């Protein structure tokens, strides 16, 4: 029993990396069989696949592990301390048999008949003894006990039998690994799903290998036989696993357990819900969602699909939206959201316990905000892009040019008044009466939107507004998904859920995977231009020079970058419902011309600052009414903030040298003594120290998420700033007390950070929103000092 007492007392190790290798774990020696000491460690059972993948990607000797033996017992098995619920033996794929000349094959394999063409077989089975055992204990079924005694890739003689150290393996697949890497496998599958031929894939692959002077890793040994086999499996596969759609979905879920994070079949009380997230999407959620934003596109395909698609998005380094999860259900219900949110949150935290969300952007006023705050522990923002998109498209579709300008201007003024909390539902009543003669549009507005505007007004007055850049990224994703998903000739398939989950998990997922692939340009020309992912409208607007915009009597002309003799006209310049005559805007989208004109108007002062900037200032002013309860805490915070500020300035000076060549990038200048002019007019000088203390409280929340880097760009800034500010406003009193206790209890002082108090302007004037929260930990600051 002493052995199991020692095992069960070991800590559960869960490194935050996406893959776990033996080097990431602390191994312990416990008493084993035959007076032998076993080398053991305990990890969460859900991360066994990550450990297998990490060991396979060993840099010194890359390989692949297969399940050599497995035993399972039912959960009803007798409960005892040393009971084993599941036993899995993982063995290096170069063993345990040895098919080399003079090698040993186990007696259980004596019936094996060699193939006539055993190409590569001697290079595959070479008697490697590396293996490890995974045990799932009845006493602790949520963890896995790993016993890893034979961790060297050698044969029974103790000689390296594969990998770079094996001289006899030179020039064969055994020098690198028996299989290609997971990244190349996904790349091959993605290219095949989007329609690239086998010949083209192999031609590009062989060209890249020749360019580098021959094979140097396992991926360079990709064979046409493997690619052809994958292409054949895709061609022969079918989404219709059963005539009954629900049975077909059950079979798909059973065969794709790794891609399903939540599933509930139809019942008398609950609808059908399926949550899809691949391993790659999970990695992107951890990479781009930690201390950042998660956005929701909740109503895709409501007019065509039997089961609408609810997408969860993160923003990558180029500030484009990437889908990290899809939820498929017959109807969007707030009551059902809490269950799948909790399942998604638990799945992410299994991979990275330190993962934390900064803000959640919703696009529906009926979204369960309380569930989001309860599960993700973050603030909630609301996006108005869907309403603006539908209004804009129907204004263009149903009205003539003159009336388009008048109605869009009026609606833009109404929404701006509501955003600034200066208007109510009565403004819509007056709008309906004033334009009652335009029956073609007003009938649509009264039937579709007038009943909903009450909920929208309440949400827009209580939740922070997402920035225009976030809206542009979400709108771009929505249009890309429409092109890539809803392109079937047989529209009857839209009524089947098995078709939807199959296409989303294969072709649609492949396009978004290729969008993030580093070598995507090598194959981009082989699929349709309209399916390619380009820049969002916000990024395109950054590239338009100010000289290409001419303001004329309430409208603006923007020159076309490709045809200088052509110009686009933007009416209602500076309004959130501006009208542009370009193709993208006529489809109801937020085009780059509207965004560029809007930024110029704000820089010139001809229109009011953005709503996001207004809410940012209001949040700061509200927090100034909560001074810290201890003057020593306040003085300590200011002294550390000044020290950190000096280090930030030094780092930013170095960064500015690297980014000086980019005309479209923004540089943040941090000055703790300078106060924004708009805020300073309403705040007394003696409140500045209090503001720094409160802002420090905001940023310490971000530091708790694990953010310790400094960014020099302020592109997605509004959402991050407002999410932190809004979270503080909800708990501002308790937050200050918590920070005070942390400072008093900490040996080195709590985490203090500096926020930029200016609104920086870039060369293109796309800075209508406040700068991001640049966070640095106190430990890093002390090391820098």
Protein Blocks (a to p, Z undefined) as FASTA:
>chain_A
ZZmmmmmmpccdddfbfbdcfklpccdddddehhiacddddddfklmmmmmmmmmmpmkl
gcddddfbdcdddfkbccdfklcfbdcddddfkbmbdcbghiacdfklmmpccdfblghk
lmmmgoiabdcdddddfklmmbccdddfblcccdfkopafedjklmklgoiaklmomcdc
fklmmmmmmmmmnopafklmmmmmmmmmmmnopafbfklmpcfklmmmmmmmmmmpcfbl
bfblklmmmmmmmmmmmlpcbdcdddfkbccddddddfklmmmmmmmmgopacdddfbgh
klmmmbdcdddddddfkopacdfbdcddfbdcfklmmmmmmmmmmmmmmmmmmbccfbdc
dfbfkbcfklmmmmnopaddddfklmmmmmmmmmmmmpcfklmmmmmmmmmmmmmmmmno
pacfklmmmmmmmmmmmmmlmmmmmmmmmmmmmmmmmmmmmpccddfklmmmmmmmmmmm
mmmmmmcfblmlmmpfklmmmmmmmmmmmmmmmmmpmklmmmmmmpcfklpccddfklmm
mmpcfklpcceehiacdddfklmmbccddehihiakbccfbfklmnopacfklmmmmmmm
mmnopaccdfklmmmmmmmmmmmmmccfbfklmmmmmmmmmmmmmmmmmmmmmmmmmmmm
pmkbccddddfkbccfklmmmpcfklmmmmmmmmmmmmmmmmmnopabdcfbdfklmmmm
mmmmmmmmmmmmmmmmmmmmmmmmpmnopadddddfbdcddfkopambccddddddfklm
mmmZZ
